Amino acid sequence: MKPRITTLTEKKLIGCKQNMNYAAYNPVLLWQSFMPIKKEITNTVSTDLFSVQQFPEGFWNKFNPETAFEKWAAVEVTDFDSIPANMNSLVIPGGWYAVFDYKGDGSDAPAFFESIFGTWFPNSAYIVDDRPHFEILGSKYKKGDPNSEEEIWIPVRLK
Protein backbone atom coordinates (compact mmCIF):
# COMPACT_ATOMS: atom_id res chain seq x y z
CA MET A 1 0.00 0.00 0.00
CA LYS A 2 1.71 3.11 -1.24
CA PRO A 3 -0.32 6.29 -1.60
CA ARG A 4 0.71 9.30 -3.57
CA ILE A 5 1.11 12.52 -1.62
CA THR A 6 -0.43 15.40 -3.51
CA THR A 7 -1.29 19.02 -2.90
CA LEU A 8 -4.99 19.68 -3.25
CA THR A 9 -6.22 23.09 -4.29
CA GLU A 10 -9.38 24.28 -2.58
CA LYS A 11 -12.55 22.53 -3.75
CA LYS A 12 -16.11 23.81 -3.62
CA LEU A 13 -18.83 21.18 -3.22
CA ILE A 14 -22.61 21.20 -3.17
CA GLY A 15 -24.58 18.27 -1.85
CA CYS A 16 -26.53 16.73 0.98
CA LYS A 17 -25.20 16.01 4.45
CA GLN A 18 -26.20 13.87 7.39
CA ASN A 19 -24.80 13.33 10.86
CA MET A 20 -23.69 9.76 11.56
CA ASN A 21 -21.06 7.72 13.36
CA TYR A 22 -19.08 4.59 12.61
CA ALA A 23 -20.94 2.48 15.18
CA ALA A 24 -24.13 2.81 13.10
CA TYR A 25 -22.61 3.73 9.74
CA ASN A 26 -25.15 3.64 6.93
CA PRO A 27 -24.74 6.24 4.15
CA VAL A 28 -27.30 4.56 1.86
CA LEU A 29 -30.19 6.90 2.75
CA LEU A 30 -27.98 9.94 2.22
CA TRP A 31 -27.03 8.80 -1.29
CA GLN A 32 -30.61 7.79 -2.06
CA SER A 33 -31.76 11.30 -1.18
CA PHE A 34 -28.95 13.01 -3.14
CA MET A 35 -28.81 11.11 -6.42
CA PRO A 36 -32.31 11.97 -7.72
CA ILE A 37 -31.81 15.70 -7.06
CA LYS A 38 -28.15 16.16 -8.04
CA LYS A 39 -29.30 17.15 -11.55
CA GLU A 40 -30.52 20.43 -9.97
CA ILE A 41 -26.87 21.45 -9.55
CA THR A 42 -26.11 23.32 -12.77
CA ASN A 43 -22.49 24.41 -12.34
CA THR A 44 -20.69 21.10 -11.82
CA VAL A 45 -17.00 20.72 -12.63
CA SER A 46 -17.29 17.04 -13.64
CA THR A 47 -19.46 13.97 -13.24
CA ASP A 48 -17.36 12.71 -10.30
CA LEU A 49 -19.19 12.12 -7.03
CA PHE A 50 -17.62 13.06 -3.70
CA SER A 51 -18.25 11.01 -0.56
CA VAL A 52 -17.00 13.30 2.21
CA GLN A 53 -16.45 12.90 5.94
CA GLN A 54 -16.09 16.07 7.98
CA PHE A 55 -14.86 15.03 11.41
CA PRO A 56 -14.77 17.14 14.58
CA GLU A 57 -11.31 18.44 15.50
CA GLY A 58 -9.17 15.74 17.12
CA PHE A 59 -11.43 12.89 15.94
CA TRP A 60 -8.46 10.70 15.02
CA ASN A 61 -6.44 11.47 18.16
CA LYS A 62 -8.69 9.17 20.20
CA PHE A 63 -10.96 7.24 17.86
CA ASN A 64 -14.40 6.41 19.23
CA PRO A 65 -16.92 4.80 16.83
CA GLU A 66 -19.77 6.56 18.69
CA THR A 67 -18.45 10.07 17.89
CA ALA A 68 -20.67 11.83 15.36
CA PHE A 69 -19.39 13.41 12.15
CA GLU A 70 -20.90 14.90 9.00
CA LYS A 71 -21.21 12.63 5.98
CA TRP A 72 -21.69 14.29 2.59
CA ALA A 73 -22.85 13.13 -0.83
CA ALA A 74 -21.73 15.89 -3.19
CA VAL A 75 -20.32 17.12 -6.48
CA GLU A 76 -17.65 19.72 -7.19
CA VAL A 77 -18.89 23.07 -8.47
CA THR A 78 -17.35 26.22 -9.93
CA ASP A 79 -19.03 28.54 -7.40
CA PHE A 80 -21.80 28.85 -4.84
CA ASP A 81 -23.96 31.27 -6.85
CA SER A 82 -26.84 28.80 -7.10
CA ILE A 83 -27.36 26.28 -4.30
CA PRO A 84 -30.52 24.19 -4.80
CA ALA A 85 -33.08 23.90 -2.01
CA ASN A 86 -32.36 21.15 0.53
CA MET A 87 -28.64 21.18 -0.32
CA ASN A 88 -25.62 22.73 1.34
CA SER A 89 -22.20 24.02 0.36
CA LEU A 90 -18.84 22.82 1.63
CA VAL A 91 -15.33 24.13 1.03
CA ILE A 92 -12.51 21.61 1.25
CA PRO A 93 -9.42 23.67 2.08
CA GLY A 94 -6.28 23.04 0.10
CA GLY A 95 -3.34 21.14 1.51
CA TRP A 96 -1.49 17.84 1.43
CA TYR A 97 -3.42 14.62 0.95
CA ALA A 98 -2.41 10.97 0.90
CA VAL A 99 -4.34 9.43 -1.99
CA PHE A 100 -4.99 5.69 -1.88
CA ASP A 101 -6.37 3.76 -4.85
CA TYR A 102 -9.05 1.29 -3.80
CA LYS A 103 -10.41 -1.49 -5.99
CA GLY A 104 -13.23 -3.74 -4.83
CA ASP A 105 -16.89 -4.11 -4.05
CA GLY A 106 -16.60 -2.42 -0.66
CA SER A 107 -16.85 -5.57 1.44
CA ASP A 108 -13.18 -5.28 2.42
CA ALA A 109 -13.24 -1.48 2.86
CA PRO A 110 -13.09 -1.65 6.70
CA ALA A 111 -9.90 -3.76 6.48
CA PHE A 112 -8.47 -1.39 3.86
CA PHE A 113 -9.02 1.63 6.13
CA GLU A 114 -7.68 -0.29 9.12
CA SER A 115 -4.50 -0.93 7.14
CA ILE A 116 -4.20 2.78 6.29
CA PHE A 117 -4.63 3.97 9.87
CA GLY A 118 -3.07 1.00 11.67
CA THR A 119 -0.08 0.28 9.43
CA TRP A 120 0.60 2.98 6.85
CA PHE A 121 0.26 6.06 9.08
CA PRO A 122 2.40 4.73 11.98
CA ASN A 123 5.17 3.85 9.49
CA SER A 124 4.98 7.07 7.47
CA ALA A 125 6.30 10.60 7.95
CA TYR A 126 2.72 11.89 8.24
CA ILE A 127 -0.16 12.28 10.65
CA VAL A 128 -3.83 12.87 9.89
CA ASP A 129 -4.71 16.55 9.52
CA ASP A 130 -7.99 18.12 10.67
CA ARG A 131 -9.57 18.69 7.25
CA PRO A 132 -12.29 16.78 5.41
CA HIS A 133 -11.57 13.24 4.22
CA PHE A 134 -13.19 12.16 0.96
CA GLU A 135 -13.51 9.55 -1.73
CA ILE A 136 -13.82 10.40 -5.40
CA LEU A 137 -16.25 8.11 -7.16
CA GLY A 138 -15.32 8.65 -10.80
CA SER A 139 -16.01 6.87 -14.06
CA LYS A 140 -14.46 3.60 -12.82
CA TYR A 141 -16.72 3.48 -9.75
CA LYS A 142 -19.35 0.74 -10.04
CA LYS A 143 -21.26 0.29 -6.78
CA GLY A 144 -20.97 -3.28 -5.49
CA ASP A 145 -18.75 -4.48 -8.37
CA PRO A 146 -15.46 -6.23 -7.46
CA ASN A 147 -13.77 -4.25 -10.28
CA SER A 148 -14.99 -0.90 -8.97
CA GLU A 149 -12.30 1.73 -8.41
CA GLU A 150 -12.21 4.88 -6.31
CA GLU A 151 -9.69 7.26 -4.80
CA ILE A 152 -9.48 7.73 -1.04
CA TRP A 153 -8.16 11.17 -0.05
CA ILE A 154 -6.93 11.59 3.54
CA PRO A 155 -5.55 14.95 4.71
CA VAL A 156 -2.01 14.77 6.06
CA ARG A 157 0.72 16.88 7.59
CA LEU A 158 4.26 16.05 8.63
CA LYS A 159 4.79 14.47 12.07
Sequence and secondary structure as in RCSB ss.txt:
>XXXX:A:sequence
MKPRITTLTEKKLIGCKQNMNYAAYNPVLLWQSFMPIKKEITNTVSTDLFSVQQFPEGFWNKFNPETAFEKWAAV
EVTDFDSIPANMNSLVIPGGWYAVFDYKGDGSDAPAFFESIFGTWFPNSAYIVDDRPHFEILGSKYKKGDPNSEE
EIWIPVRLK
>XXXX:A:secstr
   EEEEE  EEEEEEEEEE STT   HHHHHHHGGGGGG   BS S EEEEEE  TTTTTS  TT  EEEEEEE
EBS SS   TT EEEEE  EEEEEEEEES STTHHHHHHHIIIIIGGGSSEEE SS EEEEE TT  TT TT EE
EEEEEEEE 
